[in-house]
Amino acid sequence: MSKTERIELRVSADDKAAITAAAAAEQVTTTDFVRGAVFDRVEHVRARADRTVMPAAQFDALVAALDASDDNPNLARAFASRRRFVQG
């Protein structure tokens, strides 16, 4: 894929020196180092967006509620009736 877009970033002289040194330690260009760091963060944010995080006690209560039987006659009738459509 062609790289045609630019993102510019202003940093302090100390930050630039730290980024440049880290890139050199990884034996990559500063651009590749920054791009890699950004995409590591992108993947982290995307992964977090796909998950629901909750305290363990809340999760245990959720699982217990899902495991508890619920006498719902309408739902039982719906599952007991013949299907109108069958996957072929």
Backbone as CSV, one residue per row, in Angstrom:
resi,resn,N_x,N_y,N_z,CA_x,CA_y,CA_z,C_x,C_y,C_z
1,MET,0.848,-1.172,0.000,0.000,0.000,0.000,0.901,1.244,0.000
2,SER,0.559,2.196,-0.796,1.315,3.426,-0.940,1.136,4.330,0.274
3,LYS,2.221,4.903,0.735,2.175,5.813,1.878,2.174,7.240,1.349
4,THR,1.001,7.865,1.351,0.885,9.206,0.790,0.494,10.248,1.826
5,GLU,0.031,9.825,2.980,-0.457,10.770,3.985,0.635,11.091,5.002
6,ARG,0.534,12.282,5.572,1.520,12.724,6.563,0.818,13.053,7.871
7,ILE,1.495,12.771,8.957,1.093,13.223,10.285,2.315,13.906,10.868
8,GLU,2.149,15.129,11.305,3.271,15.860,11.882,3.077,15.967,13.380
9,LEU,4.197,16.022,14.093,4.174,15.990,15.542,5.267,16.896,16.079
10,ARG,4.902,17.744,17.012,5.905,18.602,17.647,6.260,18.018,19.006
11,VAL,7.557,17.913,19.260,8.039,17.392,20.535,9.169,18.282,21.037
12,SER,9.475,18.139,22.304,10.598,18.895,22.862,11.910,18.300,22.348
13,ALA,12.997,19.042,22.499,14.312,18.553,22.071,14.672,17.285,22.843
14,ASP,14.337,17.246,24.130,14.633,16.047,24.939,13.830,14.839,24.450
15,ASP,12.553,15.059,24.133,11.729,13.964,23.629,12.258,13.452,22.295
16,LYS,12.653,14.376,21.420,13.189,13.961,20.126,14.465,13.151,20.305
17,ALA,15.323,13.584,21.211,16.573,12.857,21.462,16.272,11.456,22.001
18,ALA,15.288,11.343,22.876,14.929,10.039,23.443,14.360,9.121,22.365
19,ILE,13.506,9.658,21.513,12.910,8.867,20.427,13.995,8.422,19.453
20,THR,14.880,9.331,19.083,15.962,9.020,18.148,16.887,7.958,18.725
21,ALA,17.197,8.069,20.010,18.066,7.077,20.659,17.384,5.706,20.715
22,ALA,16.111,5.688,21.011,15.380,4.420,21.060,15.314,3.782,19.679
23,ALA,15.095,4.602,18.654,15.063,4.089,17.286,16.422,3.504,16.912
24,ALA,17.490,4.195,17.276,18.839,3.704,16.978,19.095,2.382,17.704
25,ALA,18.629,2.280,18.951,18.814,1.042,19.717,18.075,-0.125,19.051
26,GLU,16.960,0.163,18.413,16.183,-0.856,17.696,16.680,-1.046,16.268
27,GLN,17.617,-0.221,15.846,18.190,-0.251,14.497,17.118,-0.053,13.423
28,VAL,16.263,0.950,13.669,15.237,1.344,12.703,15.273,2.852,12.573
29,THR,14.639,3.359,11.543,14.568,4.813,11.396,13.637,5.383,12.458
30,THR,13.776,6.657,12.709,12.884,7.324,13.655,11.440,7.217,13.188
31,THR,11.221,7.384,11.887,9.870,7.265,11.336,9.296,5.880,11.593
32,ASP,10.074,4.839,11.304,9.587,3.473,11.532,9.354,3.195,13.011
33,PHE,10.213,3.750,13.853,10.045,3.565,15.292,8.739,4.203,15.776
34,VAL,8.506,5.451,15.373,7.291,6.158,15.798,6.061,5.464,15.216
35,ARG,6.109,5.086,13.933,4.980,4.397,13.308,4.670,3.102,14.060
36,GLY,5.706,2.336,14.387,5.507,1.086,15.118,4.890,1.314,16.490
37,ALA,5.369,2.346,17.190,4.826,2.651,18.516,3.363,3.063,18.427
38,VAL,3.050,3.847,17.422,1.664,4.296,17.242,0.763,3.101,16.943
39,PHE,1.197,2.204,16.059,0.342,1.070,15.708,0.237,0.049,16.831
40,ASP,1.266,-0.043,17.683,1.124,-0.866,18.893,-0.014,-0.314,19.749
41,ARG,-0.055,0.993,19.886,-1.112,1.638,20.679,-2.481,1.484,20.003
42,VAL,-2.513,1.608,18.674,-3.764,1.423,17.931,-4.335,0.033,18.218
43,GLU,-3.504,-0.991,18.152,-3.966,-2.354,18.402,-4.462,-2.508,19.839
44,HIS,-3.786,-1.882,20.774,-4.209,-1.927,22.182,-5.593,-1.302,22.349
45,VAL,-5.795,-0.147,21.756,-7.083,0.555,21.868,-8.183,-0.257,21.197
46,ARG,-7.906,-0.792,20.023,-8.919,-1.599,19.323,-9.280,-2.854,20.119
47,ALA,-8.282,-3.504,20.683,-8.542,-4.716,21.466,-9.381,-4.390,22.690
48,ARG,-9.077,-3.283,23.338,-9.835,-2.879,24.528,-11.275,-2.547,24.162
49,ALA,-11.488,-1.996,22.984,-12.847,-1.636,22.548,-13.689,-2.871,22.285
50,ASP,-13.041,-4.005,22.007,-13.758,-5.242,21.707,-14.034,-6.083,22.947
51,ARG,-13.627,-5.606,24.111,-13.787,-6.373,25.343,-14.619,-5.591,26.340
52,THR,-15.295,-6.338,27.191,-15.997,-5.731,28.309,-15.217,-6.085,29.566
53,VAL,-14.779,-5.091,30.282,-13.987,-5.311,31.485,-14.850,-4.969,32.689
54,MET,-14.860,-5.884,33.670,-15.644,-5.651,34.877,-14.957,-6.337,36.041
55,PRO,-15.274,-5.910,37.249,-14.681,-6.560,38.425,-15.094,-8.029,38.488
56,ALA,-14.258,-8.860,39.101,-14.505,-10.301,39.173,-15.848,-10.612,39.828
57,ALA,-16.188,-9.900,40.885,-17.460,-10.158,41.580,-18.645,-9.885,40.661
58,GLN,-18.557,-8.832,39.872,-19.630,-8.512,38.934,-19.733,-9.592,37.855
59,PHE,-18.591,-10.068,37.368,-18.592,-11.131,36.362,-19.225,-12.400,36.933
60,ASP,-18.851,-12.762,38.167,-19.419,-13.952,38.797,-20.936,-13.824,38.943
61,ALA,-21.417,-12.634,39.303,-22.863,-12.416,39.427,-23.543,-12.539,38.069
62,LEU,-22.902,-12.049,37.013,-23.455,-12.165,35.667,-23.577,-13.622,35.250
63,VAL,-22.517,-14.392,35.458,-22.531,-15.809,35.086,-23.589,-16.555,35.892
64,ALA,-23.697,-16.245,37.174,-24.714,-16.898,38.010,-26.116,-16.569,37.489
65,ALA,-26.336,-15.329,37.093,-27.649,-14.935,36.570,-27.946,-15.649,35.253
66,LEU,-26.939,-15.855,34.429,-27.146,-16.562,33.168,-27.433,-18.044,33.391
67,ASP,-26.842,-18.603,34.441,-27.041,-20.023,34.740,-28.359,-20.301,35.450
68,ALA,-28.961,-19.290,36.058,-30.211,-19.490,36.799,-31.362,-19.723,35.822
69,SER,-32.200,-20.711,36.155,-33.337,-20.973,35.278,-34.358,-19.850,35.407
70,ASP,-35.056,-19.622,34.322,-36.065,-18.564,34.285,-37.312,-19.158,33.647
71,ASP,-38.344,-19.320,34.449,-39.576,-19.888,33.919,-40.324,-18.824,33.135
72,ASN,-40.193,-18.895,31.837,-40.860,-17.959,30.954,-41.688,-18.780,29.974
73,PRO,-42.992,-18.904,30.205,-43.804,-19.782,29.359,-43.828,-19.372,27.888
74,ASN,-43.791,-18.083,27.594,-43.801,-17.652,26.194,-42.545,-18.118,25.465
75,LEU,-41.408,-17.995,26.140,-40.151,-18.417,25.541,-40.131,-19.940,25.369
76,ALA,-40.605,-20.656,26.358,-40.657,-22.118,26.266,-41.544,-22.554,25.101
77,ARG,-42.675,-21.900,24.920,-43.568,-22.224,23.797,-42.897,-21.928,22.454
78,ALA,-42.197,-20.830,22.380,-41.527,-20.459,21.128,-40.490,-21.507,20.738
79,PHE,-39.733,-21.990,21.698,-38.722,-22.998,21.393,-39.342,-24.359,21.098
80,ALA,-40.505,-24.619,21.658,-41.154,-25.911,21.449,-41.879,-25.982,20.103
81,SER,-42.239,-24.845,19.546,-42.997,-24.850,18.292,-42.104,-25.192,17.102
82,ARG,-42.743,-25.641,16.036,-42.033,-26.006,14.805,-41.499,-24.735,14.141
83,ARG,-40.308,-24.814,13.600,-39.722,-23.659,12.920,-40.401,-23.409,11.578
84,ARG,-40.539,-22.139,11.251,-41.082,-21.786,9.933,-40.020,-21.918,8.854
85,PHE,-38.810,-21.627,9.218,-37.717,-21.647,8.249,-36.652,-22.638,8.723
86,VAL,-36.133,-23.379,7.804,-35.093,-24.353,8.115,-33.895,-24.037,7.240
87,GLN,-32.736,-23.990,7.867,-31.507,-23.707,7.107,-31.162,-24.935,6.279
88,GLY,-30.900,-24.711,4.990,-30.682,-25.843,4.088,-29.315,-26.042,3.654
